[in-house]
Every structure is written in C-alpha cells, then in structure tokens.
C-alpha cells in the first residue's frame, strides 16, 4: 500500500505543477478537487498527462488500484480515435485535382486560341484581293472585291474617293457587290480595298473613270478686265468669276440643257482664265445617254452666250470641239487600247492580256494569258 500511496502523491504533485504552469487556481490540499481542476484546464497539448488525471478522478477511491489501469488504455484509445478523424481533411487533394482540371482546361483554351491566331496569320501571309468591275456608267460604279488565299469569311472595306476626298465607303465580304451611286460623268475616282481581316496587308487600288462625253469650249469676255490673280485657280478672284459665269450661262441655256444639268447628266467645268480681256476655257461634260453632238451643243451654248446680258462676248472667239479623252484623261488600262469618238472613250485589252472585268472592257487588263 505504501507503494501505491507514493504513486498517488507523485501524481498529485505533478498535476499541481501543471495547474501552476497554466496559471490555474488549484487547491492541492484537496486531491479530488485538484485533480478534477487539472483535468478540466489541461490543454490537448498535454493529453498524456490529462489521461493520467482521468484515471485518478474516481471519487470512490483515494488510492490508485490496478483495476483503474484499463482507463489509461481507454484514454490511449480515445487519442487514437481522435487521430482517426484526420483523413477527413483528404478533401484537399480533391480541390487540388479540380484546380488542376481548371488549369488544364484554361491551357487547352489558350492553346486553341493561339492556334487560331497562328492559322489566321498564316492565311493572311498568302492573302490577296483584286477588284472586279461589274458596271461603270456616267453616274454609278459597281465593284466586287475578290479574295484569294485569305482567311474564311474575310472582311473588306471598299472606299471610293475623288482626289483627296472620300466620296463613299462600305464594308463587305469577298464576292459581294458594292454600289457607289450619284457620281459625276467622265470623272476619275479611286477605288481602294482594305483587308480588314488582314490589316497589315497592303491595300489594293484602281482608278476608274465614269462614262461620259466631253466637249471642250472657249470664249472671250470683253467687258471685264483681266487681273493677275485670276490665273490662280485657288484665288477669290478666280472662284468669284467662275461661279458667276456658270450661273449666268445656265440661266441663258435652253430648257432641255437645263434639265440635263438639274439631273446631273451634264456638268460645266471652268478649266482656266487667261488674259486677253478674259479668255474662258471650259468643258461641257455629259452622260453618253444624253445623246449630245458637238453641233447641237455648239448651237445651244453659242445662243446662250451671245444673248447673255451680263457678259459681252466676242462671237469669233467661240469654239466647241469634241475632246480626245485618250490624250487628255485616258480611262483605259495601260494594257489596253483607247479610242475616242465624239468625246467618248472606249477601251479594249491588248492581245494576250486577261480582262478581269469583261462587263467593263479594257479597264482591268492584267497578266498575259498563258
């Protein structure tokens, strides 16, 4: 019994030391209370000692008997049981697997996008576009952009400009017809096709002249003195006289000619003013459908000018001639023959060259036929 009493005292002292270390109020003179307090305040980090405390809290015995040893075994089992809950944290690998799946999916998407970009770049490297003319009249141009070796569904922007000014623009796809209406007769326009799907590729451009008849005319105005600035087409003096002259002339023309002007089928352009009083050089540009001849134009304009009350003209100075468009404003391809009859030009591709716009002959003549 003395042996077990010493074991009991040793245990009690050990538990009291634990209470002091944990800053717990222990009553070491009361074994049961001290041991119980130690049990309730000892943390999980001292679970071995707590287990020992559990085996000595039996209020029915003041000594540690061999029959209480299984309690220690039970406590050990509890600790083992507590450890068995650790596998519940194995959900982390599942999360890692999900993250891995997401990463793999993202990588696959990135790879697909990169592959698509690479395919587009490869297609653009070989992409070209040509311009096919469908119709060219005095007031309208119709074109089709034709793509070769480009990406599927390629987009294009087709622009029509006159000089430095954009007249019209339209987005389209290969093989679609683009129409530019309300144009002037016998006027040169530039058609430019930009490859929107391959923006780094060079633009394709063609100059196209609308159909028209051009009659050159000249007259001397005697009642207005010439000034030096009138020779400058950008000067206010030039602009003022040209505007006034055209307005006054139109008012004096016969009704049928005025109707052609109002409908846009006939245009009067001042080309230059020179000294001697004022010699006015101008052109009369009409649609071929107006069926004008040099003779009827000369008659109508001569009457209008000689009867005009604003200007005194020299009748001997009046001159009207059909302009040779092949010499002054050749509308044909450099690989085509040009013929000008009565102020109207016609074109025909040279032998061996391919006409890519047969409905508008001689404008786009490319590469010799093999």
Secondary structure, DSSP 8 states (H G I E B T S, - for coil): -HHHHHHHHHHHHHHHHHHHHTT----TTSHHHHHHHHHHH--GGGHHHHHHHHTT--TT-SS--GGGHHHHHHHHHHHHHHHGGGGGGGHHHHHHHHHHHHHHHHHHHHHHHHHHHHHHHHHHHH-EEEEEEEEE-SS-EEEEEEEES--TT-EEEEEEEETTEEEEEEEEETT-EEEE-S--TT-EEEEEEEEGGGTTS--EEEEEE---EEEEEEEEE-SS---GGGG-TTSHHHHHHHHHHHHHHHHHS-HHHHHHHHTTSEEEEEEEEEETTEEEEEEEEE-GGG---HHHHHHHHHHHHHT-SS--B-GGG-EEEE--HHHHS--S-TTEEEEEETTEEEEEE-TTEEES-TTSTTSSEEEE--
